[in-house]
Amino acid sequence: MVTRQPEPLRARLRLPFLVDQEKPMAEFLAYLIAGLATGAIYALAAIGFTLVWQTSQTINFAQGEFVMLPAILVLASAQFLGLPMAMAVLVGIVAFILLFGFGFKKVIVDPMIRHGVLPLAIATMALSIVMKEGAKDGFSAEAQRFPSFLPAETITFAGISISLQHVAIIVVACLAILGLQWFVTGTRLGRQMQATAQNPNVALILGIPVAQMVMLTFLINAGLAALASVLISPIYLAKFSNGEVIGLFAFIAAIVGGFNQVRGALAGGLIVGVIDSLAAAYISTSYRLAVPLVLLVVIILVKPEGLFGRPEERRV
Amino acid sequence: MSSLASATTPSRGLMRRIDGVFLTLVLGAAILWFVPIGMGRYGTYVLSLWMVMSIAVMGLNLTLGYAGLKSLAQAAFMGIGAYTTALLTTKLGLNWYASFLLSGAGCFALGLVLGFPALRVKAHYLAFVTLAFSTLVWLVLRNEQWLTGGVFGLSNIPRPTFFGLKTDGALAFHRFTLVITLILALALWWMIRSPWGRAFLALRENPIRAASLGVNIRTYTLLAFAIGSAYAGFAGALYAPLVEFIDPSPFALSASFFLLLMVVAGGSGYQLGPFVGALLGVVLPEWLRFTGGIYLIVFASIVVMLLIACPQGVIGLVERGWLALRRPGKGGAA
């Protein structure tokens, strides 16, 4: 094992209680499952990111903050409105989808998209600063405990310790993604949305309500972000700065996966999550971020359309 | 200049604006030479910081405003410049001028290395490559304690001497910073007016037409990014002796976002924009001190509103108003 430096936030993902130094295989599997769990979260964020990018050419640099904020809103509504937790989750998520699905589209994207892609991308950077600082000054600068709605115990199966929470995260996220995939390919509404994503002009000619479809992707993006937030916050704790890492990994997952596919973003997210977890375990905790970054640069150099993307579909 | 100017300049109005830029730069520098007298150490320090940030924003303005590239590593390049200068002057005892040039040259070379593969693909991939680079630089600054001092940073960075004159005092260093800023601003002004810069403007106005006229888009955008990065290196080389202590935090990714906001707030693609943007980004926090920590929110919100109302920034807004006043019929000369 490489020497580790103390890192309070990250340390929580490192599962020391699961790791049995005498069984390298069990240790590897524990890290693999932890990586798949965080990877599923990155995938949720990456899918929303690519959906919004496809339908409206919005590069959302605030995507990480989109995953950070719902948990903060949930905690804030529990604290300030005195709601019970289940109610607070509902209120927080609905408020988030209204503000950052509907509101984001209406207030920021719609007035700005006519100025081109560049000012809009910069406006999302400004938005990320507003969200991050808002969470810090409006709620708390400290990491807050977030209740888990998933089983938290660890089971031992064939000599391997498995955290049920990680397994549950993977299952919930994958169900959500499968549901989305079914919606996009299997329902009329979803196919209209896909048509809008692929070619808005033709979709308009075919009588598809393009504006509503674009709005739908923004709502789905906010919904996926809220789900990711509720899943990850029990592990990472809810903190204003969580979005930095999550956002970075969501971008990497989207590019690695191919920028234009749900399954690409899913695979990209899982790959990045596993690489991150294994890099932290076997290479270096202080440089764990560097390994996915190197992967990103290699992908851009070698296969810029992504592992699962087709080059001809890339439009700018 | 005149033959080239008449061959490619669309109107005399543009020429007038450029001369206005030159006059404003020189006059502004003359005023700023005397302004800090009686302002005290801290006020002078804020003015110097404004100059230093203006240099970094000027460079980013070249990348974003003229070449249309999103670089998310401007603060990282500034960090490289600051650490290079700090290490060379404290550990190797090199003089500041050589360190300054090496900082800029190093960032220029890194810009070429980063930009070449990214721009080979698609312009917006540069955003993601620089995003990754920014994080990597921050990791190295934080983790490589033997070199960078880690989170404890580097201290006792000496201030340069100017022909034997020490610039240890706040006012002396302010004037020193002012001279360097003026030189760098005039260099950029000259660059943009040169044939090279004219090709550049053509590229910004209509890339396809520029390419059909024989402008090599990739070379020009790559050079713009590298020069923009070099300016961040220069800014860092001035930042280190200004604050005399550096640690990794001011060079994190969010600082790069903040620099981009300064570019668009001032007016991207306008030569005086960076000074306005940096003024908003550096001096506004001082005015908003009474609000506590929320100045960042206020600044970012102002930028979003400005972008919605007028994507050309403050200078664009002023120009729009000026044109509306002068010639009610004619608008949008920018």
Chai-1 contact restraints between the chains, C-beta under 6 A:
chainA,res_idxA,chainB,res_idxB,connection_type,confidence,min_distance_angstrom,max_distance_angstrom,comment,restraint_id
A,P111,B,I308,contact,1.0,0.0,6.0,A-B,restraint_1
A,M112,B,I308,contact,1.0,0.0,6.0,A-B,restraint_2
A,H115,B,P311,contact,1.0,0.0,6.0,A-B,restraint_3
A,P119,B,L307,contact,1.0,0.0,6.0,A-B,restraint_4
A,P119,B,P311,contact,1.0,0.0,6.0,A-B,restraint_5
A,I122,B,L260,contact,1.0,0.0,6.0,A-B,restraint_6
A,I122,B,V264,contact,1.0,0.0,6.0,A-B,restraint_7
A,A123,B,V304,contact,1.0,0.0,6.0,A-B,restraint_8
A,A123,B,L307,contact,1.0,0.0,6.0,A-B,restraint_9
A,M125,B,F257,contact,1.0,0.0,6.0,A-B,restraint_10
A,A126,B,L261,contact,1.0,0.0,6.0,A-B,restraint_11
A,A126,B,A300,contact,1.0,0.0,6.0,A-B,restraint_12
A,A126,B,V303,contact,1.0,0.0,6.0,A-B,restraint_13
A,A126,B,V304,contact,1.0,0.0,6.0,A-B,restraint_14
A,I129,B,L296,contact,1.0,0.0,6.0,A-B,restraint_15
A,I129,B,A300,contact,1.0,0.0,6.0,A-B,restraint_16
A,V130,B,I297,contact,1.0,0.0,6.0,A-B,restraint_17
A,V130,B,A300,contact,1.0,0.0,6.0,A-B,restraint_18
A,V130,B,S301,contact,1.0,0.0,6.0,A-B,restraint_19
A,E133,B,L296,contact,1.0,0.0,6.0,A-B,restraint_20
A,E133,B,I297,contact,1.0,0.0,6.0,A-B,restraint_21
A,G134,B,I297,contact,1.0,0.0,6.0,A-B,restraint_22
A,D137,B,G293,contact,1.0,0.0,6.0,A-B,restraint_23
A,D137,B,I294,contact,1.0,0.0,6.0,A-B,restraint_24
A,F251,B,F128,contact,1.0,0.0,6.0,A-B,restraint_25
A,I255,B,F128,contact,1.0,0.0,6.0,A-B,restraint_26
A,S286,B,N143,contact,1.0,0.0,6.0,A-B,restraint_27
A,L289,B,T135,contact,1.0,0.0,6.0,A-B,restraint_28
A,A290,B,L136,contact,1.0,0.0,6.0,A-B,restraint_29
A,A290,B,L139,contact,1.0,0.0,6.0,A-B,restraint_30
A,L293,B,A132,contact,1.0,0.0,6.0,A-B,restraint_31
A,L293,B,L136,contact,1.0,0.0,6.0,A-B,restraint_32
A,L296,B,A132,contact,1.0,0.0,6.0,A-B,restraint_33
A,I300,B,Y125,contact,1.0,0.0,6.0,A-B,restraint_34
A,L301,B,P117,contact,1.0,0.0,6.0,A-B,restraint_35
A,P304,B,V121,contact,1.0,0.0,6.0,A-B,restraint_36
A,V316,B,K122,contact,1.0,0.0,6.0,A-B,restraint_37
